């Protein structure tokens, strides 16, 4: 991809996913733009087995942007890293097309695996602020990972994952458009469980009150 084409696509990408951008020139100030552009260069060096140069260039990028993308990672088109500080993408991670990552996201390993150690993220996924995806499994396409979640196992496509450890709380059979991906409208499994307990408690109280009335009526008849 030529530099001019890359810049145009990045401008369009950031305009679509970040309402804060007001002018096209602002894209040159975005850590995401700098980090992804520098990753592309480092990745080419890595593929040519210039490992030291690739890591040297990558580490310079970390100091400038706060975003650490290992040059060995495989990243598709349309990656958008919003804010970006503290984002880490490991060496064997694979990131599909049109993925959105927020600050503090880690695509890392568990320290107990060799070879493919980092996750594979499918197309059109959103991983919210502070989420950690750890291990050599796949997060299926069109999925959302809630803020602060720790995902340690396979995620089916079209899923919403929240919690520590992360668990699937919602599944759809339809593709999630990029413009519908947000960090707010996610299910709350704890609140759902509390609501169920409240409903069951209310039902038991009603049954108990009914039983008390029946006993009282029987006692009155016995008198």
Order of alpha helices (4+ residues) and beta strands (2+ residues): alpha-alpha-alpha-beta-beta-beta-beta-beta-beta-beta-beta-beta-beta-beta-beta-beta-beta-beta-alpha
